[in-house]
């Protein structure tokens, strides 16, 4: 018996116990085992989880870390593709990183997902910013004019 085994109050070394963190092998003829059913079904997020990820991403965009926000937003959009808020934030994050073309694509997806919400002043202002970043100044001026008109009408 070694000194450390005696010091630890252990007797003779025994066989190592199987880890409780590693699942046992699944019974299959090829010996590899099938993945558990939980690994096969797609991951789903609850509405509260999506809102939390969106809030964290908005915070990161606001404080100058849009690259970190992109990771969360891309996950959120992959798991909830029709969520308009996630698409809007994804568009803003891409715009903040300087990727105008991808930001525009995300913005168009947001417009499709938002439906009637796309007729708001905030939407037109974001569109004007996007078009200006893409150096499409004519479309940017049109979007800004629509923003001013909607703002004056109270929408």
C-alpha positions in Angstrom: 0.0 0.0 0.0 1.4 3.4 -0.9 1.8 6.2 1.5 -0.9 8.4 -0.2 -3.4 5.5 -0.1 -2.7 5.0 3.6 -2.9 8.8 4.2 -6.2 9.1 2.4 -7.6 6.3 4.5 -8.0 4.0 1.6 -7.1 0.3 1.6 -5.6 -1.4 -1.4 -6.3 0.2 -4.7 -9.4 -1.2 -6.4 -10.8 -1.2 -9.8 -12.0 2.2 -11.0 -15.7 2.8 -10.7 -17.6 3.6 -13.9 -18.3 7.2 -14.4 -21.8 8.3 -13.8 -21.3 11.1 -16.3 -20.7 8.8 -19.3 -23.9 6.9 -20.3 -23.6 3.1 -20.7 -23.3 1.7 -24.2 -26.5 1.1 -26.0 -27.3 -2.4 -27.3 -26.7 -2.6 -31.0 -25.2 -5.3 -33.2 -22.4 -3.1 -34.4 -21.3 -2.2 -30.9 -21.5 1.5 -31.3 -24.9 2.1 -29.8 -27.7 4.3 -30.9 -28.0 7.9 -29.7 -30.6 8.5 -27.0 -34.0 9.8 -28.2 -33.3 13.2 -26.6 -30.4 13.7 -28.9 -32.4 12.9 -32.0 -35.3 15.3 -31.5 -34.8 19.0 -32.3 -34.1 21.4 -29.5 -36.9 23.8 -28.7 -36.8 27.0 -26.7 -39.6 28.4 -24.6 -40.9 31.9 -25.3 -39.3 33.2 -22.1 -35.9 31.7 -23.2 -36.2 33.5 -26.6 -37.0 36.8 -24.9 -34.1 36.4 -22.5 -31.6 35.7 -25.4 -33.0 38.7 -27.3 -32.6 41.0 -24.3 -29.0 39.8 -23.7 -28.3 40.3 -27.4 -29.8 43.8 -27.4 -27.7 44.7 -24.4 -24.5 43.5 -26.2 -25.4 45.4 -29.4 -26.1 48.6 -27.4 -22.8 48.4 -25.5 -20.5 47.7 -28.5 -20.3 43.9 -28.6 -22.3 43.0 -31.7 -20.1 40.0 -32.5 -21.0 38.3 -29.2 -24.7 39.1 -29.9 -24.5 37.4 -33.3 -23.9 34.0 -31.7 -27.0 34.1 -29.5 -29.2 35.6 -32.2 -28.1 33.0 -34.8 -29.0 30.3 -32.3 -32.4 31.9 -31.6 -33.2 32.4 -35.2 -32.3 28.8 -36.0 -34.6 27.5 -33.2 -37.4 30.0 -33.7 -37.1 31.1 -37.4 -40.3 33.2 -37.4 -39.5 35.4 -34.4 -39.6 38.9 -35.7 -37.8 40.4 -32.7 -34.8 38.0 -33.1 -34.6 38.8 -36.8 -34.7 42.6 -36.1 -31.9 42.2 -33.6 -29.9 40.0 -36.0 -30.2 42.6 -38.6 -29.0 45.3 -36.2 -26.1 43.1 -35.1 -24.9 42.5 -38.6 -25.2 46.2 -39.4 -23.1 47.0 -36.3 -20.4 44.6 -37.4 -20.3 46.2 -40.9 -21.8 43.3 -42.8 -24.5 45.3 -44.7 -25.5 42.7 -47.2 -26.3 40.1 -44.5 -28.0 42.8 -42.4 -30.2 43.6 -45.4 -31.1 40.0 -45.9 -32.0 39.6 -42.2 -34.0 42.9 -42.4 -36.0 41.5 -45.3 -36.7 38.3 -43.3 -37.8 40.6 -40.4 -40.1 42.5 -42.8 -41.7 39.2 -43.9 -42.1 38.0 -40.3 -43.3 41.2 -38.9 -46.3 41.7 -41.2 -48.2 44.8 -40.2 -45.6 45.8 -37.7 -43.4 46.7 -40.7 -45.5 49.8 -41.3 -44.1 51.5 -38.2 -41.8 54.5 -38.1 -39.1 52.5 -36.3 -39.0 50.0 -39.1 -38.6 52.7 -41.7 -35.8 54.4 -39.7 -33.9 51.1 -39.4 -34.4 50.6 -43.2 -33.0 54.1 -43.9 -30.0 53.3 -41.8 -29.5 50.0 -43.6 -29.7 51.6 -47.0 -27.3 54.3 -46.1 -24.8 51.7 -44.8 -25.2 49.9 -48.1 -24.6 53.2 -50.0 -28.0 52.9 -51.6 -28.7 56.5 -50.8 -31.9 56.9 -52.9 -33.6 54.1 -51.1 -32.3 55.4 -47.8 -33.8 58.9 -48.5 -37.2 57.3 -49.4 -37.2 55.2 -46.3 -36.3 58.3 -44.2 -39.1 60.3 -45.8 -41.5 57.4 -45.0 -40.2 57.5 -41.4 -40.9 61.2 -41.1 -44.4 60.8 -42.6 -45.2 57.9 -40.2 -43.8 59.8 -37.2 -46.0 62.8 -38.0 -49.0 60.6 -38.3 -48.2 59.1 -34.9 -47.6 55.5 -36.0 
